Amino acid sequence: MLLMQFSAAGGDFPQLHTWKPEELHAHIGFMGEVGAKLVADGEFVDGQGLAGPAQARIVRAGAGGTPVVTEGPFAETKEFLAGYWIVDTDTPERAVEIAAWISTAPGPGGKPLNMPIEVHPVMSAPPQDV
């Protein structure tokens, strides 16, 4: 699983709402190219962009299992999960190559953002005899 982080603190680019429309379109177009190439290469399993931190919630079970929203909206958030891809690659190294490519998504002025992309192996189920 490849996790795309956006960081106002760690990035040297302005927040998305300040980008010019053509810069945002170039970024979204690049993400479309990523998906199309992964599909063409037979490596795409799933991928989604995620809503911003203002729409996210952290939920825990309260008394009797009642949902309790413990945080949010996250106006003060410096980093947030912006999207993910689940890829099926032949090697872990290939997943790292894909992550590096995604990291080059264009930002303002067409400059690569160099976003951090976390690579997490998806675990399989435990053995049946456990």
N, CA, C and O atoms as a printed pandas DataFrame, in Angstrom:
     atom_number atom_name residue_name chain_id  residue_number  x_coord  y_coord  z_coord
0              1         N          MET        A               1    0.858   -1.166    0.000
1              2        CA          MET        A               1    0.000    0.000    0.000
2              3         C          MET        A               1    0.902    1.227    0.000
3              4         O          MET        A               1    1.860    1.316    0.769
4              5         N          LEU        A               2    0.579    2.158   -0.869
5              6        CA          LEU        A               2    1.334    3.400   -0.974
6              7         C          LEU        A               2    0.458    4.514   -0.418
7              8         O          LEU        A               2   -0.656    4.726   -0.899
8              9         N          LEU        A               3    0.949    5.226    0.587
9             10        CA          LEU        A               3    0.186    6.281    1.254
10            11         C          LEU        A               3    0.796    7.636    0.921
11            12         O          LEU        A               3    1.978    7.867    1.176
12            13         N          MET        A               4    0.002    8.523    0.359
13            14        CA          MET        A               4    0.475    9.849   -0.029
14            15         C          MET        A               4    0.166   10.844    1.089
15            16         O          MET        A               4   -0.994   11.067    1.436
16            17         N          GLN        A               5    1.206   11.429    1.638
17            18        CA          GLN        A               5    1.069   12.431    2.692
18            19         C          GLN        A               5    1.210   13.828    2.094
19            20         O          GLN        A               5    2.068   14.061    1.243
20            21         N          PHE        A               6    0.383   14.736    2.532
21            22        CA          PHE        A               6    0.556   16.145    2.186
22            23         C          PHE        A               6    0.949   16.848    3.463
23            24         O          PHE        A               6    0.369   16.593    4.519
24            25         N          SER        A               7    1.920   17.721    3.381
25            26        CA          SER        A               7    2.396   18.401    4.571
26            27         C          SER        A               7    2.599   19.881    4.284
27            28         O          SER        A               7    3.413   20.253    3.439
28            29         N          ALA        A               8    1.870   20.706    4.979
29            30        CA          ALA        A               8    2.090   22.144    4.875
30            31         C          ALA        A               8    3.395   22.517    5.562
31            32         O          ALA        A               8    4.045   23.488    5.173
32            33         N          ALA        A               9    3.784   21.754    6.579
33            34        CA          ALA        A               9    4.997   22.066    7.331
34            35         C          ALA        A               9    6.243   21.573    6.604
35            36         O          ALA        A               9    7.253   22.275    6.559
36            37         N          GLY        A              10    6.178   20.358    6.028
37            38        CA          GLY        A              10    7.363   19.763    5.438
38            39         C          GLY        A              10    7.561   20.060    3.973
39            40         O          GLY        A              10    8.636   19.806    3.429
40            41         N          GLY        A              11    6.536   20.599    3.319
41            42        CA          GLY        A              11    6.650   20.866    1.889
42            43         C          GLY        A              11    7.031   22.306    1.630
43            44         O          GLY        A              11    6.714   23.196    2.419
44            45         N          ASP        A              12    7.714   22.533    0.520
45            46        CA          ASP        A              12    8.067   23.899    0.170
46            47         C          ASP        A              12    7.121   24.406   -0.911
47            48         O          ASP        A              12    7.531   25.113   -1.832
48            49         N          PHE        A              13    5.856   24.037   -0.787
49            50        CA          PHE        A              13    4.836   24.461   -1.739
50            51         C          PHE        A              13    3.636   24.993   -0.968
51            52         O          PHE        A              13    3.389   24.587    0.168
52            53         N          PRO        A              14    2.891   25.904   -1.592
53            54        CA          PRO        A              14    1.731   26.464   -0.890
54            55         C          PRO        A              14    0.607   25.448   -0.766
55            56         O          PRO        A              14    0.591   24.440   -1.473
56            57         N          GLN        A              15   -0.330   25.714    0.131
57            58        CA          GLN        A              15   -1.470   24.831    0.325
58            59         C          GLN        A              15   -2.279   24.749   -0.962
59            60         O          GLN        A              15   -2.307   25.695   -1.749
60            61         N          LEU        A              16   -2.945   23.599   -1.172
61            62        CA          LEU        A              16   -3.662   23.335   -2.425
62            63         C          LEU        A              16   -4.651   24.436   -2.809
63            64         O          LEU        A              16   -4.785   24.756   -3.990
64            65         N          HIS        A              17   -5.334   25.011   -1.846
65            66        CA          HIS        A              17   -6.345   26.015   -2.182
66            67         C          HIS        A              17   -5.739   27.282   -2.781
67            68         O          HIS        A              17   -6.470   28.122   -3.306
68            69         N          THR        A              18   -4.415   27.434   -2.712
69            70        CA          THR        A              18   -3.767   28.616   -3.278
70            71         C          THR        A              18   -3.165   28.351   -4.665
71            72         O          THR        A              18   -2.661   29.279   -5.298
72            73         N          TRP        A              19   -3.209   27.104   -5.144
73            74        CA          TRP        A              19   -2.644   26.787   -6.458
74            75         C          TRP        A              19   -3.482   27.409   -7.560
75            76         O          TRP        A              19   -4.692   27.577   -7.411
76            77         N          LYS        A              20   -2.835   27.748   -8.663
77            78        CA          LYS        A              20   -3.546   28.208   -9.851
78            79         C          LYS        A              20   -4.320   27.015  -10.422
79            80         O          LYS        A              20   -3.892   25.871  -10.270
80            81         N          PRO        A              21   -5.450   27.275  -11.075
81            82        CA          PRO        A              21   -6.244   26.172  -11.632
82            83         C          PRO        A              21   -5.439   25.259  -12.558
83            84         O          PRO        A              21   -5.601   24.040  -12.509
84            85         N          GLU        A              22   -4.584   25.824  -13.391
85            86        CA          GLU        A              22   -3.796   24.987  -14.302
86            87         C          GLU        A              22   -2.778   24.114  -13.559
87            88         O          GLU        A              22   -2.445   23.024  -14.023
88            89         N          GLU        A              23   -2.289   24.583  -12.418
89            90        CA          GLU        A              23   -1.364   23.781  -11.612
90            91         C          GLU        A              23   -2.107   22.609  -10.976
91            92         O          GLU        A              23   -1.598   21.489  -10.938
92            93         N          LEU        A              24   -3.296   22.870  -10.483
93            94        CA          LEU        A              24   -4.115   21.808   -9.891
94            95         C          LEU        A              24   -4.515   20.790  -10.957
95            96         O          LEU        A              24   -4.498   19.586  -10.701
96            97         N          HIS        A              25   -4.873   21.263  -12.143
97            98        CA          HIS        A              25   -5.236   20.349  -13.235
98            99         C          HIS        A              25   -4.053   19.483  -13.644
99           100         O          HIS        A              25   -4.223   18.297  -13.928
100          101         N          ALA        A              26   -2.843   20.069  -13.676
101          102        CA          ALA        A              26   -1.648   19.290  -14.024
102          103         C          ALA        A              26   -1.392   18.213  -12.971
103          104         O          ALA        A              26   -1.035   17.084  -13.308
104          105         N          HIS        A              27   -1.573   18.558  -11.713
105          106        CA          HIS        A              27   -1.364   17.602  -10.619
106          107         C          HIS        A              27   -2.375   16.453  -10.722
107          108         O          HIS        A              27   -2.002   15.282  -10.646
108          109         N          ILE        A              28   -3.633   16.793  -10.892
109          110        CA          ILE        A              28   -4.677   15.769  -10.996
110          111         C          ILE        A              28   -4.472   14.932  -12.252
111          112         O          ILE        A              28   -4.687   13.720  -12.230
112          113         N          GLY        A              29   -4.060   15.566  -13.347
113          114        CA          GLY        A              29   -3.767   14.828  -14.574
114          115         C          GLY        A              29   -2.652   13.819  -14.382
115          116         O          GLY        A              29   -2.726   12.701  -14.892
116          117         N          PHE        A              30   -1.622   14.206  -13.651
117          118        CA          PHE        A              30   -0.517   13.298  -13.346
118          119         C          PHE        A              30   -1.028   12.091  -12.563
119          120         O          PHE        A              30   -0.649   10.955  -12.846
120          121         N          MET        A              31   -1.887   12.343  -11.577
121          122        CA          MET        A              31   -2.427   11.245  -10.782
122          123         C          MET        A              31   -3.254   10.302  -11.658
123          124         O          MET        A              31   -3.240    9.089  -11.447
124          125         N          GLY        A              32   -3.973   10.854  -12.639
125          126        CA          GLY        A              32   -4.695   10.022  -13.594
126          127         C          GLY        A              32   -3.751    9.161  -14.417
127          128         O          GLY        A              32   -4.046    7.998  -14.692
128          129         N          GLU        A              33   -2.602    9.735  -14.815
129          130        CA          GLU        A              33   -1.593    8.978  -15.555
130          131         C          GLU        A              33   -1.021    7.846  -14.699
131          132         O          GLU        A              33   -0.774    6.748  -15.198
132          133         N          VAL        A              34   -0.814    8.117  -13.426
133          134        CA          VAL        A              34   -0.318    7.080  -12.514
134          135         C          VAL        A              34   -1.287    5.898  -12.512
135          136         O          VAL        A              34   -0.880    4.750  -12.693
136          137         N          GLY        A              35   -2.565    6.189  -12.306
137          138        CA          GLY        A              35   -3.565    5.128  -12.281
138          139         C          GLY        A              35   -3.622    4.365  -13.586
139          140         O          GLY        A              35   -3.681    3.135  -13.580
140          141         N          ALA        A              36   -3.605    5.073  -14.712
141          142        CA          ALA        A              36   -3.687    4.421  -16.024
142          143         C          ALA        A              36   -2.492    3.512  -16.268
143          144         O          ALA        A              36   -2.649    2.409  -16.791
144          145         N          LYS        A              37   -1.292    3.968  -15.893
145          146        CA          LYS        A              37   -0.097    3.146  -16.101
146          147         C          LYS        A              37   -0.119    1.915  -15.208
147          148         O          LYS        A              37    0.235    0.821  -15.649
148          149         N          LEU        A              38   -0.533    2.084  -13.950
149          150        CA          LEU        A              38   -0.605    0.937  -13.050
150          151         C          LEU        A              38   -1.614   -0.090  -13.555
151          152         O          LEU        A              38   -1.374   -1.293  -13.457
152          153         N          VAL        A              39   -2.739    0.376  -14.094
153          154        CA          VAL        A              39   -3.733   -0.534  -14.666
154          155         C          VAL        A              39   -3.123   -1.247  -15.880
155          156         O          VAL        A              39   -3.225   -2.468  -15.999
156          157         N          ALA        A              40   -2.490   -0.484  -16.777
157          158        CA          ALA        A              40   -1.902   -1.064  -17.988
158          159         C          ALA        A              40   -0.827   -2.094  -17.658
159          160         O          ALA        A              40   -0.667   -3.084  -18.371
160          161         N          ASP        A              41   -0.091   -1.854  -16.574
161          162        CA          ASP        A              41    0.985   -2.771  -16.165
162          163         C          ASP        A              41    0.475   -3.935  -15.314
163          164         O          ASP        A              41    1.256   -4.802  -14.921
164          165         N          GLY        A              42   -0.825   -3.960  -15.029
165          166        CA          GLY        A              42   -1.395   -5.036  -14.221
166          167         C          GLY        A              42   -1.031   -4.956  -12.747
167          168         O          GLY        A              42   -1.089   -5.963  -12.041
168          169         N          GLU        A              43   -0.655   -3.769  -12.270
169          170        CA          GLU        A              43   -0.228   -3.615  -10.876
170          171         C          GLU        A              43   -1.271   -2.916  -10.001
171          172         O          GLU        A              43   -1.143   -2.904   -8.776
172          173         N          PHE        A              44   -2.290   -2.341  -10.612
173          174        CA          PHE        A              44   -3.289   -1.585   -9.865
174          175         C          PHE        A              44   -4.296   -2.517   -9.200
175          176         O          PHE        A              44   -4.858   -3.398   -9.850
176          177         N          VAL        A              45   -4.519   -2.320   -7.902
177          178        CA          VAL        A              45   -5.562   -3.029   -7.169
178          179         C          VAL        A              45   -6.646   -2.032   -6.778
179          180         O          VAL        A              45   -7.830   -2.278   -7.012
180          181         N          ASP        A              46   -6.252   -0.919   -6.190
181          182        CA          ASP        A              46   -7.198    0.117   -5.784
182          183         C          ASP        A              46   -6.414    1.392   -5.518
183          184         O          ASP        A              46   -5.213    1.346   -5.253
184          185         N          GLY        A              47   -7.081    2.505   -5.587
185          186        CA          GLY        A              47   -6.472    3.780   -5.269
186          187         C          GLY        A              47   -7.551    4.831   -5.150
187          188         O          GLY        A              47   -8.524    4.820   -5.905
188          189         N          GLN        A              48   -7.384    5.736   -4.209
189          190        CA          GLN        A              48   -8.381    6.783   -3.987
190          191         C          GLN        A              48   -7.706    8.027   -3.431
191          192         O          GLN        A              48   -6.765    7.943   -2.641
192          193         N          GLY        A              49   -8.202    9.178   -3.855
193          194        CA          GLY        A              49   -7.864   10.421   -3.182
194          195         C          GLY        A              49   -8.786   10.557   -1.982
195          196         O          GLY        A              49   -9.920   10.080   -2.008
196          197         N          LEU        A              50   -8.315   11.191   -0.957
197          198        CA          LEU        A              50   -9.102   11.328    0.276
198          199         C          LEU        A              50   -9.447   12.791    0.534
199          200         O          LEU        A              50   -8.686   13.687    0.168
200          201         N          ALA        A              51  -10.579   13.027    1.155
201          202        CA          ALA        A              51  -10.988   14.376    1.529
202          203         C          ALA        A              51   -9.975   14.959    2.512
203          204         O          ALA        A              51   -9.243   14.225    3.176
204          205         N          GLY        A              52   -9.946   16.268    2.592
205          206        CA          GLY        A              52   -9.012   16.954    3.478
206          207         C          GLY        A              52   -9.308   16.777    4.950
207          208         O          GLY        A              52  -10.336   16.214    5.326
208          209         N          PRO        A              53   -8.401   17.259    5.780
209          210        CA          PRO        A              53   -8.513   17.061    7.219
210          211         C          PRO        A              53   -9.770   17.662    7.837
211          212         O          PRO        A              53  -10.228   17.177    8.872
212          213         N          ALA        A              54  -10.336   18.697    7.238
213          214        CA          ALA        A              54  -11.535   19.303    7.816
214          215         C          ALA        A              54  -12.714   18.343    7.803
215          216         O          ALA        A              54  -13.656   18.506    8.579
216          217         N          GLN        A              55  -12.672   17.341    6.928
217          218        CA          GLN        A              55  -13.776   16.381    6.845
218          219         C          GLN        A              55  -13.456   15.054    7.534
219          220         O          GLN        A              55  -14.306   14.166    7.579
220          221         N          ALA        A              56  -12.258   14.909    8.063
221          222        CA          ALA        A              56  -11.854   13.656    8.713
222          223         C          ALA        A              56  -12.261   13.658   10.185
223          224         O          ALA        A              56  -12.413   14.712   10.803
224          225         N          ARG        A              57  -12.430   12.477   10.721
225          226        CA          ARG        A              57  -12.780   12.310   12.139
226          227         C          ARG        A              57  -12.023   11.119   12.710
227          228         O          ARG        A              57  -11.743   10.151   12.003
228          229         N          ILE        A              58  -11.698   11.199   13.991
229          230        CA          ILE        A              58  -11.168   10.049   14.722
230          231         C          ILE        A              58  -12.292    9.583   15.630
231          232         O          ILE        A              58  -12.849   10.364   16.401
232          233         N          VAL        A              59  -12.615    8.309   15.529
233          234        CA          VAL        A              59  -13.755    7.767   16.272
234          235         C          VAL        A              59  -13.292    6.604   17.135
235          236         O          VAL        A              59  -12.519    5.754   16.694
236          237         N          ARG        A              60  -13.766    6.580   18.346
237          238        CA          ARG        A              60  -13.534    5.469   19.271
238          239         C          ARG        A              60  -14.881    5.007   19.795
239          240         O          ARG        A              60  -15.862    5.748   19.733
240          241         N          ALA        A              61  -14.934    3.797   20.306
241          242        CA          ALA        A              61  -16.152    3.295   20.925
242          243         C          ALA        A              61  -16.245    3.838   22.343
243          244         O          ALA        A              61  -15.304    3.716   23.127
244          245         N          GLY        A              62  -17.373    4.431   22.663
245          246        CA          GLY        A              62  -17.631    4.909   24.013
246          247         C          GLY        A              62  -18.400    3.856   24.792
247          248         O          GLY        A              62  -18.371    2.671   24.460
248          249         N          ALA        A              63  -19.077    4.298   25.818
249          250        CA          ALA        A              63  -19.869    3.395   26.658
250          251         C          ALA        A              63  -20.896    2.655   25.809
251          252         O          ALA        A              63  -21.645    3.268   25.049
252          253         N          GLY        A              64  -20.922    1.339   25.944
253          254        CA          GLY        A              64  -21.869    0.525   25.204
254          255         C          GLY        A              64  -21.618    0.483   23.710
255          256         O          GLY        A              64  -22.491    0.073   22.945
256          257         N          GLY        A              65  -20.436    0.904   23.285
257          258        CA          GLY        A              65  -20.100    0.877   21.869
258          259         C          GLY        A              65  -20.566    2.096   21.093
259          260         O          GLY        A              65  -20.426    2.134   19.871
260          261         N          THR        A              66  -21.118    3.094   21.776
261          262        CA          THR        A              66  -21.572    4.308   21.113
262          263         C          THR        A              66  -20.374    5.049   20.526
263          264         O          THR        A              66  -19.373    5.235   21.217
264          265         N          PRO        A              67  -20.457    5.480   19.252
265          266        CA          PRO        A              67  -19.333    6.201   18.643
266          267         C          PRO        A              67  -19.085    7.533   19.342
267          268         O          PRO        A              67  -20.017    8.283   19.630
268          269         N          VAL        A              68  -17.820    7.810   19.607
269          270        CA          VAL        A              68  -17.411    9.080   20.185
270          271         C          VAL        A              68  -16.371    9.690   19.256
271          272         O          VAL        A              68  -15.313    9.105   19.025
272          273         N          VAL        A              69  -16.678   10.869   18.726
273          274        CA          VAL        A              69  -15.726   11.585   17.880
274          275         C          VAL        A              69  -14.781   12.314   18.821
275          276         O          VAL        A              69  -15.199   13.208   19.557
276          277         N          THR        A              70  -13.506   11.934   18.800
277          278        CA          THR        A              70  -12.549   12.483   19.762
278          279         C          THR        A              70  -11.760   13.665   19.213
279          280         O          THR        A              70  -11.206   14.450   19.982
280          281         N          GLU        A              71  -11.705   13.798   17.889
281          282        CA          GLU        A              71  -11.002   14.940   17.301
282          283         C          GLU        A              71  -11.658   15.292   15.987
283          284         O          GLU        A              71  -12.344   14.467   15.383
284          285         N          GLY        A              72  -11.448   16.518   15.546
285          286        CA          GLY        A              72  -11.879   16.943   14.239
286          287         C          GLY        A              72  -12.955   18.005   14.350
287          288         O          GLY        A              72  -13.694   18.021   15.334
288          289         N          PRO        A              73  -13.066   18.889   13.376
289          290        CA          PRO        A              73  -12.157   18.943   12.220
290          291         C          PRO        A              73  -10.747   19.345   12.633
291          292         O          PRO        A              73  -10.522   19.829   13.742
292          293         N          PHE        A              74   -9.822   19.139   11.738
293          294        CA          PHE        A              74   -8.404   19.285   12.041
294          295         C          PHE        A              74   -7.809   20.541   11.415
295          296         O          PHE        A              74   -6.873   20.446   10.621
296          297         N          ALA        A              75   -8.316   21.676   11.746
297          298        CA          ALA        A              75   -7.831   22.922   11.135
298          299         C          ALA        A              75   -6.348   23.151   11.392
299          300         O          ALA        A              75   -5.662   23.766   10.576
300          301         N          GLU        A              76   -5.851   22.657   12.521
301          302        CA          GLU        A              76   -4.439   22.873   12.878
302          303         C          GLU        A              76   -3.507   21.803   12.311
303          304         O          GLU        A              76   -2.300   21.855   12.547
304          305         N          THR        A              77   -4.040   20.848   11.578
305          306        CA          THR        A              77   -3.242   19.738   11.073
306          307         C          THR        A              77   -2.174   20.226   10.113
307          308         O          THR        A              77   -2.457   21.004    9.202
308          309         N          LYS        A              78   -0.959   19.776   10.315
309          310        CA          LYS        A              78    0.156   20.115    9.438
310          311         C          LYS        A              78    0.358   19.068    8.360
311          312         O          LYS        A              78    0.811   19.392    7.262
312          313         N          GLU        A              79    0.030   17.822    8.652
313          314        CA          GLU        A              79    0.167   16.728    7.699
314          315         C          GLU        A              79   -1.139   15.957    7.651
315          316         O          GLU        A              79   -1.850   15.850    8.651
316          317         N          PHE        A              80   -1.449   15.419    6.471
317          318        CA          PHE        A              80   -2.639   14.590    6.373
318          319         C          PHE        A              80   -2.484   13.589    5.244
319          320         O          PHE        A              80   -1.717   13.795    4.303
320          321         N          LEU        A              81   -3.231   12.505    5.359
321          322        CA          LEU        A              81   -3.242   11.466    4.344
322          323         C          LEU        A              81   -4.110   11.958    3.195
323          324         O          LEU        A              81   -5.309   12.175    3.369
324          325         N          ALA        A              82   -3.505   12.136    2.012
325          326        CA          ALA        A              82   -4.204   12.705    0.865
326          327         C          ALA        A              82   -4.751   11.639   -0.078
327          328         O          ALA        A              82   -5.666   11.912   -0.856
328          329         N          GLY        A              83   -4.203   10.432   -0.017
329          330        CA          GLY        A              83   -4.679    9.377   -0.894
330          331         C          GLY        A              83   -3.856    8.121   -0.719
331          332         O          GLY        A              83   -2.879    8.089    0.028
332          333         N          TYR        A              84   -4.280    7.073   -1.436
333          334        CA          TYR        A              84   -3.552    5.810   -1.336
334          335         C          TYR        A              84   -3.702    5.016   -2.628
335          336         O          TYR        A              84   -4.627    5.236   -3.410
336          337         N          TRP        A              85   -2.784    4.101   -2.830
337          338        CA          TRP        A              85   -2.849    3.106   -3.888
338          339         C          TRP        A              85   -2.533    1.761   -3.260
339          340         O          TRP        A              85   -1.641    1.655   -2.419
340          341         N          ILE        A              86   -3.253    0.751   -3.664
341          342        CA          ILE        A              86   -2.862   -0.617   -3.342
342          343         C          ILE        A              86   -2.373   -1.195   -4.656
343          344         O          ILE        A              86   -3.109   -1.246   -5.641
344          345         N          VAL        A              87   -1.133   -1.625   -4.657
345          346        CA          VAL        A              87   -0.530   -2.173   -5.866
346          347         C          VAL        A              87   -0.120   -3.614   -5.614
347          348         O          VAL        A              87    0.168   -4.007   -4.484
348          349         N          ASP        A              88   -0.099   -4.388   -6.678
349          350        CA          ASP        A              88    0.325   -5.781   -6.618
350          351         C          ASP        A              88    1.561   -5.881   -7.497
351          352         O          ASP        A              88    1.463   -5.950   -8.722
352          353         N          THR        A              89    2.722   -5.888   -6.860
353          354        CA          THR        A              89    3.991   -5.894   -7.597
354          355         C          THR        A              89    4.721   -7.212   -7.379
355          356         O          THR        A              89    4.475   -7.928   -6.408
356          357         N          ASP        A              90    5.619   -7.512   -8.302
357          358        CA          ASP        A              90    6.401   -8.744   -8.191
358          359         C          ASP        A              90    7.439   -8.677   -7.075
359          360         O          ASP        A              90    7.810   -9.698   -6.496
360          361         N          THR        A              91    7.906   -7.451   -6.778
361          362        CA          THR        A              91    8.938   -7.295   -5.752
362          363         C          THR        A              91    8.653   -6.055   -4.907
363          364         O          THR        A              91    7.978   -5.135   -5.370
364          365         N          PRO        A              92    9.153   -6.020   -3.688
365          366        CA          PRO        A              92    9.031   -4.809   -2.878
366          367         C          PRO        A              92    9.747   -3.621   -3.532
367          368         O          PRO        A              92    9.317   -2.475   -3.395
368          369         N          GLU        A              93   10.827   -3.905   -4.233
369          370        CA          GLU        A              93   11.584   -2.837   -4.893
370          371         C          GLU        A              93   10.732   -2.125   -5.943
371          372         O          GLU        A              93   10.855   -0.914   -6.126
372          373         N          ARG        A              94    9.865   -2.875   -6.634
373          374        CA          ARG        A              94    8.990   -2.258   -7.632
374          375         C          ARG        A              94    8.003   -1.306   -6.961
375          376         O          ARG        A              94    7.715   -0.241   -7.507
376          377         N          ALA        A              95    7.484   -1.666   -5.799
377          378        CA          ALA        A              95    6.589   -0.765   -5.067
378          379         C          ALA        A              95    7.315    0.526   -4.698
379          380         O          ALA        A              95    6.729    1.607   -4.747
380          381         N          VAL        A              96    8.582    0.415   -4.331
381          382        CA          VAL        A              96    9.387    1.592   -4.003
382          383         C          VAL        A              96    9.594    2.459   -5.247
383          384         O          VAL        A              96    9.538    3.686   -5.162
384          385         N          GLU        A              97    9.831    1.834   -6.395
385          386        CA          GLU        A              97    9.977    2.589   -7.651
386          387         C          GLU        A              97    8.704    3.370   -7.971
387          388         O          GLU        A              97    8.771    4.533   -8.370
388          389         N          ILE        A              98    7.554    2.737   -7.797
389          390        CA          ILE        A              98    6.275    3.403   -8.057
390          391         C          ILE        A              98    6.102    4.581   -7.095
391          392         O          ILE        A              98    5.678    5.663   -7.503
392          393         N          ALA        A              99    6.426    4.371   -5.832
393          394        CA          ALA        A              99    6.309    5.440   -4.834
394          395         C          ALA        A              99    7.183    6.635   -5.207
395          396         O          ALA        A              99    6.755    7.782   -5.078
396          397         N          ALA        A             100    8.395    6.371   -5.664
397          398        CA          ALA        A             100    9.296    7.458   -6.064
398          399         C          ALA        A             100    8.711    8.228   -7.241
399          400         O          ALA        A             100    8.795    9.455   -7.284
400          401         N          TRP        A             101    8.121    7.515   -8.194
401          402        CA          TRP        A             101    7.508    8.177   -9.346
402          403         C          TRP        A             101    6.330    9.047   -8.899
403          404         O          TRP        A             101    6.200   10.188   -9.342
404          405         N          ILE        A             102    5.479    8.518   -8.029
405          406        CA          ILE        A             102    4.344    9.298   -7.538
406          407         C          ILE        A             102    4.825   10.552   -6.807
407          408         O          ILE        A             102    4.185   11.600   -6.887
408          409         N          SER        A             103    5.930   10.449   -6.108
409          410        CA          SER        A             103    6.494   11.572   -5.366
410          411         C          SER        A             103    6.824   12.759   -6.273
411          412         O          SER        A             103    6.909   13.895   -5.807
412          413         N          THR        A             104    7.008   12.493   -7.565
413          414        CA          THR        A             104    7.370   13.570   -8.495
414          415         C          THR        A             104    6.170   14.327   -9.034
415          416         O          THR        A             104    6.323   15.137   -9.949
416          417         N          ALA        A             105    4.976   14.088   -8.495
417          418        CA          ALA        A             105    3.780   14.793   -8.969
418          419         C          ALA        A             105    4.052   16.295   -9.030
419          420         O          ALA        A             105    4.681   16.856   -8.132
420          421         N          PRO        A             106    3.574   16.942  -10.098
421          422        CA          PRO        A             106    3.847   18.374  -10.241
422          423         C          PRO        A             106    3.037   19.222   -9.279
423          424         O          PRO        A             106    1.900   18.902   -8.933
424          425         N          GLY        A             107    3.652   20.303   -8.863
425          426        CA          GLY        A             107    2.992   21.293   -8.023
426          427         C          GLY        A             107    3.042   22.645   -8.689
427          428         O          GLY        A             107    3.086   22.728   -9.916
428          429         N          PRO        A             108    3.037   23.709   -7.905
429          430        CA          PRO        A             108    3.085   25.049   -8.471
430          431         C          PRO        A             108    4.290   25.234   -9.405
431          432         O          PRO        A             108    5.413   24.843   -9.089
432          433         N          GLY        A             109    4.018   25.834  -10.543
433          434        CA          GLY        A             109    5.073   26.066  -11.522
434          435         C          GLY        A             109    5.544   24.798  -12.212
435          436         O          GLY        A             109    6.527   24.827  -12.953
436          437         N          GLY        A             110    4.855   23.679  -11.979
437          438        CA          GLY        A             110    5.259   22.407  -12.584
438          439         C          GLY        A             110    6.397   21.718  -11.866
439          440         O          GLY        A             110    6.831   20.642  -12.278
440          441         N          LYS        A             111    6.888   22.325  -10.795
441          442        CA          LYS        A             111    7.999   21.743  -10.032
442          443         C          LYS        A             111    7.543   20.481   -9.307
443          444         O          LYS        A             111    6.487   20.492   -8.673
444          445         N          PRO        A             112    8.321   19.377   -9.382
445          446        CA          PRO        A             112    7.948   18.162   -8.643
446          447         C          PRO        A             112    7.826   18.454   -7.147
447          448         O          PRO        A             112    8.662   19.146   -6.567
448          449         N          LEU        A             113    6.778   17.918   -6.538
449          450        CA          LEU        A             113    6.524   18.174   -5.122
450          451         C          LEU        A             113    7.456   17.411   -4.195
451          452         O          LEU        A             113    7.716   17.857   -3.078
452          453         N          ASN        A             114    7.961   16.270   -4.641
453          454        CA          ASN        A             114    8.796   15.426   -3.791
454          455         C          ASN        A             114    8.056   15.060   -2.503
455          456         O          ASN        A             114    8.619   15.103   -1.409
456          457         N          MET        A             115    6.759   14.692   -2.666
457          458        CA          MET        A             115    5.918   14.330   -1.527
458          459         C          MET        A             115    6.405   13.024   -0.914
459          460         O          MET        A             115    6.872   12.140   -1.632
460          461         N          PRO        A             116    6.304   12.893    0.393
461          462        CA          PRO        A             116    6.617   11.593    0.986
462          463         C          PRO        A             116    5.510   10.595    0.661
463          464         O          PRO        A             116    4.326   10.880    0.842
464          465         N          ILE        A             117    5.907    9.434    0.182
465          466        CA          ILE        A             117    4.978    8.342   -0.091
466          467         C          ILE        A             117    5.419    7.176    0.781
467          468         O          ILE        A             117    6.510    6.635    0.600
468          469         N          GLU        A             118    4.571    6.793    1.722
469          470        CA          GLU        A             118    4.887    5.656    2.591
470          471         C          GLU        A             118    4.567    4.360    1.856
471          472         O          GLU        A             118    3.543    4.256    1.181
472          473         N          VAL        A             119    5.442    3.381    1.992
473          474        CA          VAL        A             119    5.228    2.069    1.390
474          475         C          VAL        A             119    5.038    1.064    2.525
475          476         O          VAL        A             119    5.931    0.856    3.346
476          477         N          HIS        A             120    3.854    0.446    2.554
477          478        CA          HIS        A             120    3.525   -0.533    3.589
478          479         C          HIS        A             120    3.109   -1.842    2.937
479          480         O          HIS        A             120    2.150   -1.861    2.164
480          481         N          PRO        A             121    3.801   -2.934    3.226
481          482        CA          PRO        A             121    3.299   -4.228    2.732
482          483         C          PRO        A             121    1.942   -4.526    3.373
483          484         O          PRO        A             121    1.745   -4.293    4.566
484          485         N          VAL        A             122    1.019   -5.039    2.575
485          486        CA          VAL        A             122   -0.272   -5.467    3.100
486          487         C          VAL        A             122   -0.102   -6.906    3.575
487          488         O          VAL        A             122    0.302   -7.784    2.813
488          489         N          MET        A             123   -0.412   -7.126    4.826
489          490        CA          MET        A             123   -0.205   -8.453    5.412
490          491         C          MET        A             123   -1.291   -9.415    4.946
491          492         O          MET        A             123   -2.433   -9.017    4.719
492          493         N          SER        A             124   -0.930  -10.654    4.809
493          494        CA          SER        A             124   -1.919  -11.669    4.474
494          495         C          SER        A             124   -2.500  -12.227    5.774
495          496         O          SER        A             124   -2.019  -11.917    6.864
496          497         N          ALA        A             125   -3.511  -13.030    5.648
497          498        CA          ALA        A             125   -4.153  -13.622    6.823
498          499         C          ALA        A             125   -3.192  -14.573    7.524
499          500         O          ALA        A             125   -2.287  -15.117    6.890
500          501         N          PRO        A             126   -3.381  -14.780    8.829
501          502        CA          PRO        A             126   -2.525  -15.735    9.539
502          503         C          PRO        A             126   -2.784  -17.164    9.039
503          504         O          PRO        A             126   -3.834  -17.445    8.460
504          505         N          PRO        A             127   -1.842  -18.038    9.262
505          506        CA          PRO        A             127   -2.053  -19.449    8.865
506          507         C          PRO        A             127   -3.302  -20.023    9.516
507          508         O          PRO        A             127   -3.673  -19.615   10.617
508          509         N          GLN        A             128   -3.950  -20.963    8.848
509          510        CA          GLN        A             128   -5.188  -21.560    9.338
510          511         C          GLN        A             128   -5.021  -22.283   10.666
511          512         O          GLN        A             128   -5.982  -22.410   11.425
512          513         N          ASP        A             129   -3.801  -22.763   10.958
513          514        CA          ASP        A             129   -3.594  -23.542   12.189
514          515         C          ASP        A             129   -3.330  -22.676   13.414
515          516         O          ASP        A             129   -3.041  -23.201   14.489
516          517         N          VAL        A             130   -3.424  -21.371   13.268
517          518        CA          VAL        A             130   -3.187  -20.476   14.412
518          519         C          VAL        A             130   -4.463  -20.232   15.164
519          520         O          VAL        A             130   -4.465  -19.505   16.158
